């Protein structure tokens, strides 16, 4: 897809980055804490899978209701906004990378070159 540097192309790209998760209801559990798009904590209090609604509370906002895709139900015109729910972050499975001070200071392992 050629965006050609035009403003419409940038808006299209930006709107695709703002898309919420398509199936957030199945990923949520009561009592779970997710983040809103503006990174505030949102505690899930009740799920209505048949209606496709997620009920919860956002800090400094109060009670909120989201649609199944994570969009805030009361958003003007259904537009993406700061109260949209973000999907849970995947759990890291690989151990964190570490460095050994002994290996770094080993004479056979030069980290830099001096003239």
MOFEN-V549268 format. One record per run of one state. SS is the DSSP state (a for helix, b for strand, c for the rest). FROM is the first residue (numbers start at 1). TO is the last residue. Records with the same first field share a line. If there is no record, write none. Layout:
# MOFEN-V549268
SS = FROM-TO + FROM-TO
This chain:
# MOFEN-V549268
c = 1-6 + 18-23 + 28-32 + 37-40 + 49-52 + 59-61 + 68-71 + 73-75 + 79-84 + 87-100 + 106-115
a = 7-17 + 24-27 + 76-78 + 101-105
b = 33-36 + 41-48 + 53-58 + 62-67 + 72-72 + 85-86
